[in-house]
Amino acid sequence: MNAKQCKMARDGLGKTGRELAELSGVPYATLARFEAGANIREETRQTIEATLVEMGAEFSYGAGRFGVTVPE
C-alpha cells in the first residue's frame, strides 16, 4: 500500500484521518505525514494497511497502476 492508496481506502471507507489513526494505534501526525508522501517506518505502514484490510479494503497493483476497492 502506498500513500495514495491509503488515502483512497480511508476515504472510501468513510473514515477521517484521526479515526484511522485511532483504530490503527498510530499517531495522527504519522498518518498525515504518510498520506502527504513522507516516509514512515515499514512496520507502521504495515499496521495501517492491516487496519484498512480488516475494514474491507483490498489493494491491487498491476500494469503500472495502483488500485483500491472497498465494500459498499
Buried (B, 14 or more C-beta within 10 A) or exposed (E): BBBEBBBBBBEBBEBEBEEBBBBBEBEBEBBEBBBEEEEBEEEBBEBBBEBBEEBEBEBEEEEEEEEBEBEE
